[in-house]
Amino acid sequence: MQEHPVSHEALALLLASRDTGVSLSWTDSSERTPIAHPPRKDNDYR
């Protein structure tokens, strides 16, 4: 996690979105328009 300059807020959003079930729509929008991080970092999470 510390390898990439990902803010803890971005990670918190990912974890929070998972719990609320908004992860699908959140990641879908981030792939087209990166909000907090480049789309390539999404691949590292998956």
PDBQT receptor file of N, H, CA, C and O in Angstrom, charges set to zero:
ATOM      1  N   MET A   1       0.834  -1.196   0.000  1.00  0.00    +0.000 N 
ATOM      2  CA  MET A   1       0.000   0.000   0.000  1.00  0.00    +0.000 C 
ATOM      3  C   MET A   1       0.875   1.254   0.000  1.00  0.00    +0.000 C 
ATOM      4  O   MET A   1       0.569   2.232  -0.683  1.00  0.00    +0.000 OA
ATOM      5  N   GLN A   2       1.951   1.219   0.762  1.00  0.00    +0.000 N 
ATOM      6  H   GLN A   2       2.199   0.425   1.316  1.00  0.00    +0.000 HD
ATOM      7  CA  GLN A   2       2.806   2.395   0.878  1.00  0.00    +0.000 C 
ATOM      8  C   GLN A   2       3.653   2.585  -0.369  1.00  0.00    +0.000 C 
ATOM      9  O   GLN A   2       4.326   3.607  -0.506  1.00  0.00    +0.000 OA
ATOM     10  N   GLU A   3       3.633   1.619  -1.282  1.00  0.00    +0.000 N 
ATOM     11  H   GLU A   3       3.087   0.789  -1.170  1.00  0.00    +0.000 HD
ATOM     12  CA  GLU A   3       4.435   1.734  -2.502  1.00  0.00    +0.000 C 
ATOM     13  C   GLU A   3       3.910   2.850  -3.399  1.00  0.00    +0.000 C 
ATOM     14  O   GLU A   3       4.691   3.567  -4.025  1.00  0.00    +0.000 OA
ATOM     15  N   HIS A   4       2.580   2.998  -3.461  1.00  0.00    +0.000 N 
ATOM     16  H   HIS A   4       1.946   2.416  -2.952  1.00  0.00    +0.000 HD
ATOM     17  CA  HIS A   4       2.018   4.064  -4.288  1.00  0.00    +0.000 C 
ATOM     18  C   HIS A   4       1.572   5.220  -3.397  1.00  0.00    +0.000 C 
ATOM     19  O   HIS A   4       1.151   5.006  -2.260  1.00  0.00    +0.000 OA
ATOM     20  N   PRO A   5       1.664   6.433  -3.910  1.00  0.00    +0.000 N 
ATOM     21  CA  PRO A   5       1.253   7.620  -3.146  1.00  0.00    +0.000 C 
ATOM     22  C   PRO A   5      -0.264   7.757  -3.062  1.00  0.00    +0.000 C 
ATOM     23  O   PRO A   5      -0.826   8.779  -3.455  1.00  0.00    +0.000 OA
ATOM     24  N   VAL A   6      -0.919   6.723  -2.550  1.00  0.00    +0.000 N 
ATOM     25  H   VAL A   6      -0.462   5.892  -2.231  1.00  0.00    +0.000 HD
ATOM     26  CA  VAL A   6      -2.378   6.764  -2.438  1.00  0.00    +0.000 C 
ATOM     27  C   VAL A   6      -2.764   7.303  -1.068  1.00  0.00    +0.000 C 
ATOM     28  O   VAL A   6      -2.318   6.793  -0.040  1.00  0.00    +0.000 OA
ATOM     29  N   SER A   7      -3.578   8.318  -1.065  1.00  0.00    +0.000 N 
ATOM     30  H   SER A   7      -3.940   8.733  -1.900  1.00  0.00    +0.000 HD
ATOM     31  CA  SER A   7      -3.979   8.928   0.203  1.00  0.00    +0.000 C 
ATOM     32  C   SER A   7      -4.860   7.969   1.000  1.00  0.00    +0.000 C 
ATOM     33  O   SER A   7      -5.579   7.151   0.425  1.00  0.00    +0.000 OA
ATOM     34  N   HIS A   8      -4.800   8.076   2.309  1.00  0.00    +0.000 N 
ATOM     35  H   HIS A   8      -4.217   8.740   2.775  1.00  0.00    +0.000 HD
ATOM     36  CA  HIS A   8      -5.625   7.221   3.161  1.00  0.00    +0.000 C 
ATOM     37  C   HIS A   8      -7.102   7.510   2.927  1.00  0.00    +0.000 C 
ATOM     38  O   HIS A   8      -7.950   6.643   3.137  1.00  0.00    +0.000 OA
ATOM     39  N   GLU A   9      -7.406   8.720   2.496  1.00  0.00    +0.000 N 
ATOM     40  H   GLU A   9      -6.717   9.425   2.325  1.00  0.00    +0.000 HD
ATOM     41  CA  GLU A   9      -8.806   9.078   2.224  1.00  0.00    +0.000 C 
ATOM     42  C   GLU A   9      -9.338   8.258   1.052  1.00  0.00    +0.000 C 
ATOM     43  O   GLU A   9     -10.488   7.820   1.063  1.00  0.00    +0.000 OA
ATOM     44  N   ALA A  10      -8.493   8.054   0.040  1.00  0.00    +0.000 N 
ATOM     45  H   ALA A  10      -7.559   8.410   0.031  1.00  0.00    +0.000 HD
ATOM     46  CA  ALA A  10      -8.914   7.269  -1.122  1.00  0.00    +0.000 C 
ATOM     47  C   ALA A  10      -9.164   5.823  -0.715  1.00  0.00    +0.000 C 
ATOM     48  O   ALA A  10     -10.138   5.210  -1.151  1.00  0.00    +0.000 OA
ATOM     49  N   LEU A  11      -8.285   5.278   0.120  1.00  0.00    +0.000 N 
ATOM     50  H   LEU A  11      -7.493   5.775   0.474  1.00  0.00    +0.000 HD
ATOM     51  CA  LEU A  11      -8.464   3.909   0.595  1.00  0.00    +0.000 C 
ATOM     52  C   LEU A  11      -9.715   3.808   1.454  1.00  0.00    +0.000 C 
ATOM     53  O   LEU A  11     -10.449   2.822   1.383  1.00  0.00    +0.000 OA
ATOM     54  N   ALA A  12      -9.953   4.826   2.262  1.00  0.00    +0.000 N 
ATOM     55  H   ALA A  12      -9.357   5.627   2.320  1.00  0.00    +0.000 HD
ATOM     56  CA  ALA A  12     -11.142   4.830   3.115  1.00  0.00    +0.000 C 
ATOM     57  C   ALA A  12     -12.403   4.844   2.259  1.00  0.00    +0.000 C 
ATOM     58  O   ALA A  12     -13.394   4.193   2.590  1.00  0.00    +0.000 OA
ATOM     59  N   LEU A  13     -12.360   5.589   1.160  1.00  0.00    +0.000 N 
ATOM     60  H   LEU A  13     -11.555   6.118   0.892  1.00  0.00    +0.000 HD
ATOM     61  CA  LEU A  13     -13.510   5.643   0.260  1.00  0.00    +0.000 C 
ATOM     62  C   LEU A  13     -13.762   4.271  -0.359  1.00  0.00    +0.000 C 
ATOM     63  O   LEU A  13     -14.909   3.841  -0.488  1.00  0.00    +0.000 OA
ATOM     64  N   LEU A  14     -12.683   3.588  -0.740  1.00  0.00    +0.000 N 
ATOM     65  H   LEU A  14     -11.752   3.937  -0.635  1.00  0.00    +0.000 HD
ATOM     66  CA  LEU A  14     -12.828   2.265  -1.338  1.00  0.00    +0.000 C 
ATOM     67  C   LEU A  14     -13.444   1.291  -0.340  1.00  0.00    +0.000 C 
ATOM     68  O   LEU A  14     -14.359   0.540  -0.680  1.00  0.00    +0.000 OA
ATOM     69  N   LEU A  15     -12.940   1.307   0.888  1.00  0.00    +0.000 N 
ATOM     70  H   LEU A  15     -12.197   1.916   1.164  1.00  0.00    +0.000 HD
ATOM     71  CA  LEU A  15     -13.463   0.405   1.911  1.00  0.00    +0.000 C 
ATOM     72  C   LEU A  15     -14.899   0.765   2.261  1.00  0.00    +0.000 C 
ATOM     73  O   LEU A  15     -15.741  -0.118   2.425  1.00  0.00    +0.000 OA
ATOM     74  N   ALA A  16     -15.180   2.055   2.378  1.00  0.00    +0.000 N 
ATOM     75  H   ALA A  16     -14.496   2.773   2.245  1.00  0.00    +0.000 HD
ATOM     76  CA  ALA A  16     -16.527   2.503   2.727  1.00  0.00    +0.000 C 
ATOM     77  C   ALA A  16     -17.511   2.157   1.611  1.00  0.00    +0.000 C 
ATOM     78  O   ALA A  16     -18.641   1.745   1.874  1.00  0.00    +0.000 OA
ATOM     79  N   SER A  17     -17.074   2.326   0.367  1.00  0.00    +0.000 N 
ATOM     80  H   SER A  17     -16.156   2.660   0.153  1.00  0.00    +0.000 HD
ATOM     81  CA  SER A  17     -17.954   2.048  -0.761  1.00  0.00    +0.000 C 
ATOM     82  C   SER A  17     -18.256   0.557  -0.835  1.00  0.00    +0.000 C 
ATOM     83  O   SER A  17     -19.335   0.164  -1.278  1.00  0.00    +0.000 OA
ATOM     84  N   ARG A  18     -17.315  -0.270  -0.407  1.00  0.00    +0.000 N 
ATOM     85  H   ARG A  18     -16.439   0.050  -0.047  1.00  0.00    +0.000 HD
ATOM     86  CA  ARG A  18     -17.557  -1.712  -0.392  1.00  0.00    +0.000 C 
ATOM     87  C   ARG A  18     -18.684  -2.051   0.570  1.00  0.00    +0.000 C 
ATOM     88  O   ARG A  18     -19.577  -2.836   0.249  1.00  0.00    +0.000 OA
ATOM     89  N   ASP A  19     -18.632  -1.446   1.762  1.00  0.00    +0.000 N 
ATOM     90  H   ASP A  19     -17.906  -0.809   2.023  1.00  0.00    +0.000 HD
ATOM     91  CA  ASP A  19     -19.635  -1.743   2.779  1.00  0.00    +0.000 C 
ATOM     92  C   ASP A  19     -21.017  -1.263   2.345  1.00  0.00    +0.000 C 
ATOM     93  O   ASP A  19     -22.020  -1.925   2.608  1.00  0.00    +0.000 OA
ATOM     94  N   THR A  20     -21.065  -0.121   1.685  1.00  0.00    +0.000 N 
ATOM     95  H   THR A  20     -20.250   0.418   1.471  1.00  0.00    +0.000 HD
ATOM     96  CA  THR A  20     -22.352   0.443   1.288  1.00  0.00    +0.000 C 
ATOM     97  C   THR A  20     -22.840  -0.142  -0.034  1.00  0.00    +0.000 C 
ATOM     98  O   THR A  20     -24.001   0.032  -0.407  1.00  0.00    +0.000 OA
ATOM     99  N   GLY A  21     -21.944  -0.837  -0.742  1.00  0.00    +0.000 N 
ATOM    100  H   GLY A  21     -21.002  -0.978  -0.440  1.00  0.00    +0.000 HD
ATOM    101  CA  GLY A  21     -22.335  -1.450  -2.005  1.00  0.00    +0.000 C 
ATOM    102  C   GLY A  21     -22.284  -0.475  -3.164  1.00  0.00    +0.000 C 
ATOM    103  O   GLY A  21     -22.887  -0.720  -4.209  1.00  0.00    +0.000 OA
ATOM    104  N   VAL A  22     -21.569   0.634  -2.990  1.00  0.00    +0.000 N 
ATOM    105  H   VAL A  22     -21.079   0.833  -2.141  1.00  0.00    +0.000 HD
ATOM    106  CA  VAL A  22     -21.473   1.631  -4.049  1.00  0.00    +0.000 C 
ATOM    107  C   VAL A  22     -20.172   1.447  -4.828  1.00  0.00    +0.000 C 
ATOM    108  O   VAL A  22     -19.849   2.235  -5.717  1.00  0.00    +0.000 OA
ATOM    109  N   SER A  23     -19.426   0.385  -4.475  1.00  0.00    +0.000 N 
ATOM    110  H   SER A  23     -19.688  -0.255  -3.753  1.00  0.00    +0.000 HD
ATOM    111  CA  SER A  23     -18.108   0.173  -5.076  1.00  0.00    +0.000 C 
ATOM    112  C   SER A  23     -18.215   0.024  -6.595  1.00  0.00    +0.000 C 
ATOM    113  O   SER A  23     -17.350   0.499  -7.331  1.00  0.00    +0.000 OA
ATOM    114  N   LEU A  24     -19.282  -0.641  -7.061  1.00  0.00    +0.000 N 
ATOM    115  H   LEU A  24     -19.984  -1.027  -6.463  1.00  0.00    +0.000 HD
ATOM    116  CA  LEU A  24     -19.418  -0.865  -8.497  1.00  0.00    +0.000 C 
ATOM    117  C   LEU A  24     -19.528   0.451  -9.248  1.00  0.00    +0.000 C 
ATOM    118  O   LEU A  24     -18.798   0.686 -10.211  1.00  0.00    +0.000 OA
ATOM    119  N   SER A  25     -20.443   1.310  -8.806  1.00  0.00    +0.000 N 
ATOM    120  H   SER A  25     -21.036   1.119  -8.024  1.00  0.00    +0.000 HD
ATOM    121  CA  SER A  25     -20.633   2.589  -9.494  1.00  0.00    +0.000 C 
ATOM    122  C   SER A  25     -19.426   3.495  -9.298  1.00  0.00    +0.000 C 
ATOM    123  O   SER A  25     -19.069   4.263 -10.192  1.00  0.00    +0.000 OA
ATOM    124  N   TRP A  26     -18.796   3.405  -8.123  1.00  0.00    +0.000 N 
ATOM    125  H   TRP A  26     -19.086   2.781  -7.398  1.00  0.00    +0.000 HD
ATOM    126  CA  TRP A  26     -17.650   4.277  -7.836  1.00  0.00    +0.000 C 
ATOM    127  C   TRP A  26     -16.463   3.896  -8.717  1.00  0.00    +0.000 C 
ATOM    128  O   TRP A  26     -15.821   4.770  -9.299  1.00  0.00    +0.000 OA
ATOM    129  N   THR A  27     -16.165   2.599  -8.820  1.00  0.00    +0.000 N 
ATOM    130  H   THR A  27     -16.687   1.889  -8.347  1.00  0.00    +0.000 HD
ATOM    131  CA  THR A  27     -15.031   2.165  -9.638  1.00  0.00    +0.000 C 
ATOM    132  C   THR A  27     -15.335   2.382 -11.114  1.00  0.00    +0.000 C 
ATOM    133  O   THR A  27     -14.441   2.704 -11.896  1.00  0.00    +0.000 OA
ATOM    134  N   ASP A  28     -16.598   2.205 -11.494  1.00  0.00    +0.000 N 
ATOM    135  H   ASP A  28     -17.325   1.943 -10.859  1.00  0.00    +0.000 HD
ATOM    136  CA  ASP A  28     -16.974   2.386 -12.897  1.00  0.00    +0.000 C 
ATOM    137  C   ASP A  28     -16.726   3.816 -13.339  1.00  0.00    +0.000 C 
ATOM    138  O   ASP A  28     -16.235   4.056 -14.442  1.00  0.00    +0.000 OA
ATOM    139  N   SER A  29     -17.064   4.762 -12.482  1.00  0.00    +0.000 N 
ATOM    140  H   SER A  29     -17.463   4.567 -11.586  1.00  0.00    +0.000 HD
ATOM    141  CA  SER A  29     -16.864   6.166 -12.832  1.00  0.00    +0.000 C 
ATOM    142  C   SER A  29     -15.383   6.535 -12.772  1.00  0.00    +0.000 C 
ATOM    143  O   SER A  29     -14.916   7.376 -13.539  1.00  0.00    +0.000 OA
ATOM    144  N   SER A  30     -14.644   5.897 -11.852  1.00  0.00    +0.000 N 
ATOM    145  H   SER A  30     -15.024   5.213 -11.229  1.00  0.00    +0.000 HD
ATOM    146  CA  SER A  30     -13.224   6.230 -11.698  1.00  0.00    +0.000 C 
ATOM    147  C   SER A  30     -12.421   5.714 -12.885  1.00  0.00    +0.000 C 
ATOM    148  O   SER A  30     -11.386   6.282 -13.232  1.00  0.00    +0.000 OA
ATOM    149  N   GLU A  31     -12.900   4.631 -13.512  1.00  0.00    +0.000 N 
ATOM    150  H   GLU A  31     -13.741   4.169 -13.230  1.00  0.00    +0.000 HD
ATOM    151  CA  GLU A  31     -12.181   4.088 -14.666  1.00  0.00    +0.000 C 
ATOM    152  C   GLU A  31     -12.260   5.058 -15.844  1.00  0.00    +0.000 C 
ATOM    153  O   GLU A  31     -11.308   5.191 -16.613  1.00  0.00    +0.000 OA
ATOM    154  N   ARG A  32     -13.383   5.721 -15.976  1.00  0.00    +0.000 N 
ATOM    155  H   ARG A  32     -14.156   5.612 -15.351  1.00  0.00    +0.000 HD
ATOM    156  CA  ARG A  32     -13.542   6.660 -17.094  1.00  0.00    +0.000 C 
ATOM    157  C   ARG A  32     -12.923   8.010 -16.750  1.00  0.00    +0.000 C 
ATOM    158  O   ARG A  32     -12.238   8.614 -17.576  1.00  0.00    +0.000 OA
ATOM    159  N   THR A  33     -13.166   8.477 -15.537  1.00  0.00    +0.000 N 
ATOM    160  H   THR A  33     -13.723   7.987 -14.866  1.00  0.00    +0.000 HD
ATOM    161  CA  THR A  33     -12.583   9.756 -15.110  1.00  0.00    +0.000 C 
ATOM    162  C   THR A  33     -11.954   9.577 -13.735  1.00  0.00    +0.000 C 
ATOM    163  O   THR A  33     -12.662   9.598 -12.728  1.00  0.00    +0.000 OA
ATOM    164  N   PRO A  34     -10.639   9.403 -13.674  1.00  0.00    +0.000 N 
ATOM    165  CA  PRO A  34      -9.944   9.205 -12.401  1.00  0.00    +0.000 C 
ATOM    166  C   PRO A  34     -10.195  10.357 -11.435  1.00  0.00    +0.000 C 
ATOM    167  O   PRO A  34      -9.888  11.509 -11.741  1.00  0.00    +0.000 OA
ATOM    168  N   ILE A  35     -10.751  10.044 -10.273  1.00  0.00    +0.000 N 
ATOM    169  H   ILE A  35     -11.001   9.109 -10.024  1.00  0.00    +0.000 HD
ATOM    170  CA  ILE A  35     -11.077  11.084  -9.299  1.00  0.00    +0.000 C 
ATOM    171  C   ILE A  35      -9.898  11.323  -8.352  1.00  0.00    +0.000 C 
ATOM    172  O   ILE A  35      -9.329  12.414  -8.316  1.00  0.00    +0.000 OA
ATOM    173  N   ALA A  36      -9.542  10.299  -7.593  1.00  0.00    +0.000 N 
ATOM    174  H   ALA A  36     -10.004   9.412  -7.621  1.00  0.00    +0.000 HD
ATOM    175  CA  ALA A  36      -8.487  10.472  -6.592  1.00  0.00    +0.000 C 
ATOM    176  C   ALA A  36      -7.179   9.819  -7.030  1.00  0.00    +0.000 C 
ATOM    177  O   ALA A  36      -6.110  10.164  -6.526  1.00  0.00    +0.000 OA
ATOM    178  N   HIS A  37      -7.262   8.875  -7.970  1.00  0.00    +0.000 N 
ATOM    179  H   HIS A  37      -8.130   8.594  -8.380  1.00  0.00    +0.000 HD
ATOM    180  CA  HIS A  37      -6.047   8.185  -8.392  1.00  0.00    +0.000 C 
ATOM    181  C   HIS A  37      -6.188   7.725  -9.838  1.00  0.00    +0.000 C 
ATOM    182  O   HIS A  37      -7.310   7.560 -10.317  1.00  0.00    +0.000 OA
ATOM    183  N   PRO A  38      -5.080   7.513 -10.544  1.00  0.00    +0.000 N 
ATOM    184  CA  PRO A  38      -5.097   7.003 -11.911  1.00  0.00    +0.000 C 
ATOM    185  C   PRO A  38      -5.728   5.616 -11.963  1.00  0.00    +0.000 C 
ATOM    186  O   PRO A  38      -5.642   4.871 -10.987  1.00  0.00    +0.000 OA
ATOM    187  N   PRO A  39      -6.361   5.252 -13.076  1.00  0.00    +0.000 N 
ATOM    188  CA  PRO A  39      -7.032   3.956 -13.216  1.00  0.00    +0.000 C 
ATOM    189  C   PRO A  39      -6.081   2.780 -13.048  1.00  0.00    +0.000 C 
ATOM    190  O   PRO A  39      -6.510   1.696 -12.654  1.00  0.00    +0.000 OA
ATOM    191  N   ARG A  40      -4.802   2.974 -13.338  1.00  0.00    +0.000 N 
ATOM    192  H   ARG A  40      -4.454   3.855 -13.658  1.00  0.00    +0.000 HD
ATOM    193  CA  ARG A  40      -3.856   1.859 -13.244  1.00  0.00    +0.000 C 
ATOM    194  C   ARG A  40      -3.698   1.388 -11.799  1.00  0.00    +0.000 C 
ATOM    195  O   ARG A  40      -3.380   0.224 -11.558  1.00  0.00    +0.000 OA
ATOM    196  N   LYS A  41      -3.918   2.285 -10.842  1.00  0.00    +0.000 N 
ATOM    197  H   LYS A  41      -4.177   3.231 -11.038  1.00  0.00    +0.000 HD
ATOM    198  CA  LYS A  41      -3.809   1.888  -9.441  1.00  0.00    +0.000 C 
ATOM    199  C   LYS A  41      -5.007   1.032  -9.032  1.00  0.00    +0.000 C 
ATOM    200  O   LYS A  41      -4.920   0.271  -8.068  1.00  0.00    +0.000 OA
ATOM    201  N   ASP A  42      -6.106   1.147  -9.741  1.00  0.00    +0.000 N 
ATOM    202  H   ASP A  42      -6.177   1.766 -10.523  1.00  0.00    +0.000 HD
ATOM    203  CA  ASP A  42      -7.265   0.295  -9.476  1.00  0.00    +0.000 C 
ATOM    204  C   ASP A  42      -6.911  -1.162  -9.726  1.00  0.00    +0.000 C 
ATOM    205  O   ASP A  42      -7.382  -2.055  -9.021  1.00  0.00    +0.000 OA
ATOM    206  N   ASN A  43      -6.072  -1.398 -10.744  1.00  0.00    +0.000 N 
ATOM    207  H   ASN A  43      -5.690  -0.672 -11.317  1.00  0.00    +0.000 HD
ATOM    208  CA  ASN A  43      -5.673  -2.762 -11.070  1.00  0.00    +0.000 C 
ATOM    209  C   ASN A  43      -4.891  -3.396  -9.927  1.00  0.00    +0.000 C 
ATOM    210  O   ASN A  43      -4.946  -4.611  -9.737  1.00  0.00    +0.000 OA
ATOM    211  N   ASP A  44      -4.167  -2.584  -9.166  1.00  0.00    +0.000 N 
ATOM    212  H   ASP A  44      -4.123  -1.597  -9.320  1.00  0.00    +0.000 HD
ATOM    213  CA  ASP A  44      -3.391  -3.119  -8.050  1.00  0.00    +0.000 C 
ATOM    214  C   ASP A  44      -4.307  -3.610  -6.931  1.00  0.00    +0.000 C 
ATOM    215  O   ASP A  44      -3.972  -4.552  -6.214  1.00  0.00    +0.000 OA
ATOM    216  N   TYR A  45      -5.458  -2.969  -6.786  1.00  0.00    +0.000 N 
ATOM    217  H   TYR A  45      -5.731  -2.203  -7.369  1.00  0.00    +0.000 HD
ATOM    218  CA  TYR A  45      -6.378  -3.365  -5.728  1.00  0.00    +0.000 C 
ATOM    219  C   TYR A  45      -7.089  -4.670  -6.082  1.00  0.00    +0.000 C 
ATOM    220  O   TYR A  45      -7.403  -5.480  -5.210  1.00  0.00    +0.000 OA
ATOM    221  N   ARG A  46      -7.332  -4.854  -7.361  1.00  0.00    +0.000 N 
ATOM    222  H   ARG A  46      -7.077  -4.196  -8.070  1.00  0.00    +0.000 HD
ATOM    223  CA  ARG A  46      -8.105  -6.037  -7.754  1.00  0.00    +0.000 C 
ATOM    224  C   ARG A  46      -7.248  -7.295  -7.725  1.00  0.00    +0.000 C 
ATOM    225  O   ARG A  46      -7.738  -8.383  -8.028  1.00  0.00    +0.000 OA
TER     226      ARG A  46
